[in-house]
Amino acid sequence: MEQLTDLKAILHSKRANIYYLEKCRVMQKDGRVLYLTEAKDENYYWNIPIANTTVIMLGTGTSITQAAMRMLASAGVLVGFCGGGGSPLFSGSEIEWLTPQSEYRPTDYVQGWLSFWFDESKRLAVAKTFQQERVSYLQRIWAKDRDLKAENFFADDPGLSAALNNYAQQIPDANKVGDLLQKEALLTKQLYRYAAKATQLGNFVRERESTDLANGFLNHGNYLAYGLAATTLWVLGIPHGFAVMHGKTRRGALVFDVADLIKDAIVLPWAFVCAKEKATEQEFRQQLLQKFTEHRALDFMFEQVKQQALREDQP
């Protein structure tokens, strides 16, 4: 029991690592979780610090042993199978997460979430709150991130500020989720346009199947954000199917709702910046994880989901 307690010593909201692995074998060896890469003349073992890891994404050419899964589960690490570069190959819409099993997660969050979820008006109210917080988070991050300012991303840019404020003012007027989704789609297009102009990628068109760097990095970064969101919901014990915005028919839709809280603020600008610099996938991933940690993205997700789960009924 002491070993399991030690593995969980770092709170999930404070963990720093997300791993994307490909062409390797994940295994347990001498009480540690390692991944093995095969070279021409010898094999190399690399340690994974599972107590400080939230998500492991297994890409092409990977395998994992039962013993390694047992240790990852004991440390509360989510494991996801995905396609090359973090983009899914299996269903085309979401990563299939292997979630650890625990009977000791808190029940107050899932009970609080379900207490409002079956009421459409309350569900819409939570969706609106998430969207307001999404805009506020972007404004805060872009206003204080010196690296983004150096790349011509300014929170006080007149055009950008007008788009964000206009969206924030329209959120309370939405009468149904469909209205909110339409307004959100318009804002996202404006953000893409702003980012493309700032990085001189003026011919950018958002296409998830496209092979250009910006689209590839957006896909990759979004799935890293989905990993954080899935971890948040698993730790709080809230099933992924109880979405407030992305639709009740998508089993993982709440993951997308929660990931949206931080995607525009962090993933979007750095996908364009790294595309402009012709960075590698590994360089982009390292930059993104650094910014997730710097701006406490996982903490922010936990705070927002917990607040909404325990919210008092609004008049």
N, C-alpha and C positions, 0 to 999 in steps of 0.2 A: 504493500500500500504506500510505503514511503516513496518508492520510485514513481508511481503514478502522480503523487502529490507534487514531487519535484518537477515533473514534466509540465505541470499546469501552473507553475509558479508565476509565469509572466501572463498577465491578463491578455486576452485576445485583442482587445482594443489597443494594446500597447506593442503588439508584436510587429517586427520590422520586415520579415522576409516573405516573399512570394517566389516560388521556383517554377520556371518553365523548363522541362527537360525533354530531350529527344535523342534517339539513337543511343539508348543506355538501358541498363538493368538496375532497378531499385531493389535493395535487399537489406536484411538485418544482419549485422556482423558485430560480434563482441559487445552486444548491448547498444549498438548505435545503428541508425539508418544511414545507409550509404548508397551512392549510385556508381555504377561501374561502367566505364567507357573502354572499349576495346581498341587498342592501337595495333600497329603492324607487328611489333615485336613483344609487347607486353600490355597488361591491363592496368588501368588507373582507377583507384578508389577515391571518391570525394565524399566528405562528411556533410550531412544535412542537419543543421541545428534545430531539431524539431520543436524544442520548447519555445523557440522564438520565431516560429513559422506559422502563418495562417493558412496558406493554400499551396498545394503542389499540383501543377498542370502537366499531364503526361501527353506529349505530342507523338509524332510519328516515330516508329521504331523503338518503342519503349515496352518494358514489362515490369511487373512488380510482384514480389513474393508475398505469400500469406503472412509470414512473420513480420515483414515490413509494414503491411497494412495494420497488423495488430498494434504495433508500436505507434504508428501514426494516429490511429484511433484513440489510443490511451492518452496521447498528447493533445487531442482535439484538433488535429489538422485535417482540413478538407482536401480530398483528392478528386481531381477532375480529369477525365479523358477528353482530349481535344485533337484537332487537326494540326497541321504544320503552322508554326508561328502563332499559336494560340487561337486560331480560328477553327470553328467546329467543322468536322467532316460528316458526323453521324446523322444528325437530324437537320442540320442547317440552320437551327434557330437558337439552340442553347447547349451549354456544356452539361453533361450528365454527371452530377456531383455524387461522390460516394461520401456520405456524411457519417461521422462517428456516432455510435449509439451510446446514449447516456440517459439513465433514469433520474439523474440528479440535477438536471437543468431547471431553472426557475419556471414556475407555472403562471406567475402573475402577468407576465407579458403576453403570452398567448391567450390567456383568459381575457385580458383587457382588450387585446386586438379583436377577438371574436365578439366581444360585447358590443362593438359598434359596427362590425363589418357587414352584418346582414341588413343594416339600415342604409339605403342608397344615399340619402342626404348626408349622413355622417361620413360615409366612405368618400363622398365627393369633398367634404370639408377637409379631410386628411390629405387628399390629393392636392387640394389648393395650398394647404400649408407646406407640403413637400415642395411644390413649385416656387412658393415665396422664398423658402429657405435655400433652394437651389440658386435663385438669382442673388440673394444676399451673400451666399458663400462665394460665388464667382466675383462679385464686386469687392469683397474683402481680400480674396487671394490676389486678384490682379492688381489691387491697389498697393499691396505691400511686397509683392514678389519682384525683387530687383532684376532677376534674370529675365523675367518676362518683359519688364520695361525696356531692357537692353535689346529685346527682340521686337520692339515696336508694338507691344500689347499694353494698352493704357485703359484703365477702368474709367477714366474721366474723358475719354475721347467723345466728342459731342454726338457723333452718329451712334456709337455703341451705347453710350449712356441713355440716349433717347429710346433706343430699341429695348433695352432692359427695363427702363422705367415704364414704357408703354405696356410691355407685357405684364409687369407687376401690377399695373393699374387695371388691366383687363381680367386678371385672375379671379377677383371676387365676383365678377359679372357672369362667369360661366355657369350655365344652368344644368349642364350635364358633362360627363367625362369627354364625350366626343368634341364638345366645344373647346375644352381645355387642350385636347390633343392637337386640334387644328392650330390653335394659337402657339402651342409649343413647337410644332413643326415649322411655323413661320419664323419664330425666333432662332431656331437651330440653323435655318438657311442663312439668316442674317449673320450669325456667328461664323459660319463657314466662310461667308463672303468677306467678313472682316479679317479672319485669320489668313485667308488666301492673299488678300491685299497686303497684310503686314509682312508676309513672308515671300511676296512676289511670286506666288503660285496662282496667277490670275486665271489659268485655264482649268482650275479644279472643279470637278463634278463628283458629288458623293455617290459612289457605287460600291456596294459591299463586295462584289465579285471582281472589282477592278484590280489590276496588278501594280498600279503606281504606288510609290512609297507612302504618300499621304493617306490614301485609302487603306493600305495595308497596316500602317501604324494605328490608324483609328480603330480598325478591327481588333488588333492586338491589344491596344490599351483598354478598349471597352471590355474585353474579356478578363483582363486583370481587375478592372473595377467590378465586374460581375463576381469574381472570386471573393473580393472584400465584402460585397453585399451578401453573398451566400453565407460567408462566415458569420457576419453580424446576425443574420436571421437564425442560423443554426444555434449559436450560443444563446440567443434569447428564446429559442424554442418555438419560433413562429413558422409555420409551413409556408413554402414558397408560392402556393397556389392562391393565397388570400391577398390578391393585389388590390390596389385602390385606383389604379389608372390604366394599366396596360391590358386589362381584359381578363375576365373570369375564366375564359376558355384556355388560357395558356398556363400550363402547370408551373412554370418557373417565373411567372410574370412579376411577382413581388420583388424578385431579384433585380429585374430591370428598373422597377420603381425606385428602389433604394440606390442602385448604381447611378441613376440620373442625378442624384444629389451632388455628385462630385465630377461627373464626366466632363461637363462643359468647362468647369473651372480649371481642371488639370489635364485630362487626357487630350482634349481638343487642341489647345494651343501647342502643346509639346509634340503632338503628332505632326503638325505643320512645320514647326521649327526643325525637328529632326529630319523631316523630309527635305527641307531646304538645304540642310547640311549634309544630306546623303549619308545619314548615319546607318549603322547596321542595326538589325533587330535587337541584338544584345545591348548595344549602346542606348537605343531608345528605351528598352526595358529598364536598364539601370537608372536612366534619367527620370523615368516615370516613378519608379519605386522610391527614389530619393525624394521626389516632390510629394508623393503620398505621405511619407514619413514627416517631411518638413511641415506640411500643412495639416497634419493630424487628420487625414481623410477618414481613417477607420474610426477614430474617436467621434468625429462628426456624424458618421452613419449611426453609430451606437446611440449617441445623444438624441438624434431625431426620431429613431424608431422607438426608443424607450419613452420619449415624451408623448408620442402619439398613442402608444399602447396604453399608457396610464393617464391619458387626457381625461379631464372631466367633461361631461356633456355640455356643449355650447347651447345657449338659449336660441 
